[in-house]
């Protein structure tokens, strides 16, 4: 298996990365927003369209 950041062979202690540096760089990319999980929800709930047929969510 190769490191997703630099392509070198992985080290067991840092798997799936080759080193602490590559693991930290990947974590930094998540923290600064370089990586993002796509969403279909609007960023601001107030901007969401309000349909007449929508049923409000009720807690169980």
Secondary structure, 3 states (H helix, E strand, C coil): CECCCCCCECCHHHCCCCCHHHHHHHHHHHHCCCCCCCCCCCCCHHHCCCCCCCCCCCCC
